[in-house]
């Protein structure tokens, strides 16, 4: 009898242990499921958090051009006004447009100043990008109109771009929009690589060479007026070479640069307007490392406080100009939200949104048509 009770007790004890184990297993799976879900969710947020940054690098240009000093002031405005924990922007010198976009693609920079035409080339892998498509950036705002200024001095005796054959010519930093535009302009005037002695320096260094007589001409996509050109004119008799006639037509046919006259009152040394080409300087931001909220604050605070920028090109950073240069370019999600709030997109959605709306309308029409057919058939049956 005792053996039976002992056996029964052992069976009950074993059964209790099994039930406890099953219960513990269920609790473990439930907590594990919740923890797994939380980990998965938090992990996704942490991953996005790791990609999104608040300490940002703003790529500008060479220290002697327009981008660098203006970029310094842009960074100051953002640091003074963007209220995001840990937010900080450092404006750094670079080889300008192409270099800035390439560094954004690699995650080495998060913001960049660029000619809008260069950004369009990046999206297609054209021009200096040589088949490499860069599309992890979005337009954040217009900065100023960039004007090609082909500068020489009277001492060189050069009066036209054709006369630069055999001369010492600075094309701008390698990887800059100035450099690629300079080569196109020289080509338009019948000059190929090897027909001139090419330098690839920033405008500041080149201006020094011009002043010292160690350079014959310098190409620069700069704002109007350009401080270095004005400064050079105090030391030398400056000449700006025109881009006009068939050469201008060639440039327009082979790029999206447009014609612009540098009016005589822009510089004291000009007696008459000079024909040249122009594009837009714009601000772009990484869509990998600058999240929507940060992008929104950058655009909002920069353009609502742009009047604190003392650089003369800051006068172009207005709400009226803010979307200039955005045609054909993806908008940064944060900037797009700001543009929409301010009514700056004229209520126009993206092409995808319009296509989705058309598809929805077509689908609705189809459904309505099918319902009408069914109703008609039902009526006939009745």
N, C-alpha and C positions, 0 to 999 in steps of 0.2 A: 504494500500500500504506500509505504514511504517512497519506494522507487517510482511509483506512478505519480505521486505528488511532486517529487523532485523533477521527473521528466516533464510534467506539465508546467512546473515553474520555469524550467529552462526554456521550454518552448515559448512561454509567454514573454520571458526576458528577451529571447532572441527576436521575437516578433516586435517587441517594443523598440529594440535597437534598430531594426529594419525600418520601422515607421519613422523613427527619429532621423535616421539617415536620409530617408526619402524626403522628409520635411525639410531637413537642412539642405538637401540638394535642391529642392524647389526654391528655397529662400536664396541659395547661392546663385541659381540661374537667374532669378528675378532681379537680384541686386546686380549680378553680373550684366544682365541685359540692360538695366538702367545705367550702370556704370559704363557699359560698352557704348550705349547710345550717347551718354553724356560725353564720354571720351571722344566719340566720333564727332559729335557736334562741336565740342570744345576744340578738338584737334583741328577740325576744319577752320574754326574761327582763329585758332592760334596760327595756322598756316597762312591764312589771309592776313593776320596781324603781322606775321613775320615778313610777308611780302610788302605790305603797306608800311610806309615810313613817314616819320615826321621830321627827321633830320635830313634835309635835302640839299643836293648839289645842283646849282644853276649854272649850266654851261653858257659862256658868253663868247668872247672872241679874243683877239690879240689885244695886248694892253694899250696899243696905240690907236685902236679903232674906236668905233662908236659903241659896240656891244659891251665892252668891258666896263667903262665908267657908268653907262646907263644901267647895266646889269647890277652893279654895286648898289645903285640907288633903288632899283626894284627890290633887291633883297632887303634893304633897310626898311622900305615901306611894309613889306610882308612881315618882317620880324617885329615891327612896331604895332601892327594891327591885327594879325591873325591870332585869335585866342584859342589855341589848341595846345593841350599839355605836351611839352617836349618839342614844340614846333621850332625849327630853326632852319634858315636858308643861308647857304654860303655861295656867293657868286665866285666862280673860278674861271681863270683864263683858259682858252682852248684854241683850236684851229677853226672855230666857228661852225657854221651850219652843218656840213656833212659830218664833222667830228662830233658835234653835239648829238645828232640823231643816232650815230653809231654807238656812242657811249650810253645813250638811253636804251638802245636795243640790248646792250650787254648788262644793263643794271648798274653801270658805274655812275650814271647821272640820272636824276629824276625830273629835272626841268631843263629846258634849253631854248635859246634864242636861235632863230633860223629864218632864212629867206623862204617865203611860202612856196616858191617854185621848187626849191630843193626838197622840201617836205613832200611835195606831190611826187617828185621823182623817187623818193625813198619808198613810198607806198607801192610803186610799180617796179622797183628794183632797176631803175633806169639811171642814165648819166653816170655819175661817179660811184654809184652803188653797184654797178656792174653785175646785175642779176640777183643781188641780195635784197630781198624784200624786207623792209622794216615797217611794221604796222602796229607796234605796241605803244603808240603815242596818240594823243588827241590835242586838237587846237584849243587854246585857252584864252587867246585874245590877241588883238592887233597891237603892235608897238609903234611903228613909224614907217613912212615910205622910204625905201632904200634906193638911192640914186647912184648910178655908175658915174664916177668922176675919174677921167683919165688925165692925170696931172703931170705937167712937165714945167720947165722954166725957159725963159727967153734965151738964156745962155746956151741951151742945147741946139737952138736953131730949128727945132722940130715944130712944125705947124699942123701936121696931120698924122693920123695913125699909120697910114701907109709908109710914112717916113721913119717909122720905128725899125725898119729892116736894118739888121746889123747893130742895133742899139741895145743898151742895157735896160731891161724892162722888168719891173717887179709885178708879178701876177697875183700877189696875195698868198696867204698861207695855203699849203697843200691841204686839200680837203675842205676848203672854204667855197662858198658860193661865188665869191669874187674871183677865185682862181679859175673855176670852170667857165664863168661868164667872160673873163678876160681872154681865154683861149678861143672862145666862140667869136668874140669881137675881132680879134686879130685875124682869125680865119676869114671872117667876112671882108676884111680888107686885104685879103690875098697873102697873108703871112702865116706860114706853118711853123710847127716846132722845129727849131734849128735855124730859122731865118733871123732870130734875135737871141740875145744872151738872156736867158730867163733866170729870175730870182723869185724865191717864194718866201717872202717875209711879211710881217705885219706892217700896217701902214705907218706906225710910229718910227720903226727902224728905217723904213723906206724913205720917209720924209727927211730923216737925218742924212741919208745918202744923197737925196736930191739937193739938199742944202749944201752939202760938201762937194757936189759935183761928181759923185761916184755912181750916179744912176741917171738915166735919161728920161724915164717915165715911170709912173706908178698907177696901177689900176686899184680902185677902191669903191666898193659898194658902201656908201656912207650916207648919213643924214645930211640935210641941208639946213644951215651951212655946217660944214665939217670943221671942227675946231682946229685939227691939224693942218688943214688947207689954209685956214685963216692965219694960223701961226706962221706957216711957211711963207705966206705972202708978205709978212713983215720983214723977212730976211732976203727974199728973192722975188724977181718978177715972175709971177705964176701964170701959166697958160693952161686952160682946160681944153683938151682936144675934142672936137665934135664927133658924134656918131650920126650920120645922116645919109641921105641918098640910097643908092643900091645896097650899101653895107648895112644900113638900118633895116631895109626890107629883108635882107638875108637873116639878120638876127631875129626879127619878128617872125619870120617863116620857120625858123629852126628852134624857137623857144617861145615861152609865154611872156617874155619881157615886153613892156610897152614903152612907147616913145614919151619923152618928157622934155620940156625946155627948162634949163636952169636959167631963171630970169636974171637980168643984169643987176638987179638990186640985192641979190643974195650975197654977192661978194663985191667989195669995193674995187677990185681989180678988173671986173668985167665991164665991158663997154656995150655989149649986146647979148641977147640970149644965146645959150649953147645947147644944141640938140643932143640928147643922150637917151638912155633907157632906164627903166625903173621897175621895182617889184616891191613887195611888202615884207617888212620884218615882223615876225609873229612869235608868240610864246607858245610852246608846246609842253605837255607833261606826260610822263609815263602812265599808262593805264594799268601797269603791273604793280607799281610801287607808290603811286599817289591815288588813294581811294577817293570815292565820290565826295564825301564830306570835306576832305582836305582840299580837293580840287575846287569845290564850291567856294570855300573860304578864301582860297588864293585869288580866284577871279574877282570875287566880290570886294575883298579888301584892297586889292591892287587898284582896281579901276574907280572905286569910290574914294580913294585917297591919293590918286595919281597927281593931284594938284600940288602935293608936297614934293614932287620930283623937280629938282632944280635944273637938271640937264635939259638943254633946249629941245631935244627930241621928245621929251616927256609931254610937250603940248599936244602931241598927236594921240595920246592915250586917253581918249574921251569916249563917252558912251555912244556918241554918234559914229565913231570909227571902230568900235570894239570888235565887230565881226568882219572887218575888212581882211581879206586874205583867207577866209575860211572856206571858200567855194571849192568843192571837190575833196575836202579834208574831213576826216572823222572828228567829231567834237569830243573833248574829254567829258565823261558823264557829269562830273561836278560843274563844269563850266556850262554845259548844256542846260542843266537845271537852273543855273543863274540866268542865262540868256532867256529861257522860257519865262521865268518869274518876272523879268523886266520887259517882256514883250518884244524882245529884240530879234526874234526869229520870224516875225510876221505871221505867226500861227502855222508856219509851214513845218510839217513833220519830215522825218527822213524818208528816203526813197523806200526803205523797207516798211516803214509804218504805212506809207501810202499804198504799197503793194498789198500789205495785210488788209487794209481797209477795203481795197478793191476786191480781194479774194473773199472777204466776209460778205460784201454786198452781192457778189456773184453767187456765193453759197446760199445766201438768204433768198435771192431771186429763184435759184434752182428749187429750194425747199418750197417756196410759195407756189412755184409752177407745178411741182409734184402734188402738193396738197389740192391745187385746183383741179388737176387731172383726176385724182382720187374722188373728189367731190362730184365731178361730172359723171364719172363712171357709176358712182353710187346712185346718182339721180337717174341715170339711164336704167339701172337695174330695178329701181323702184318703179 
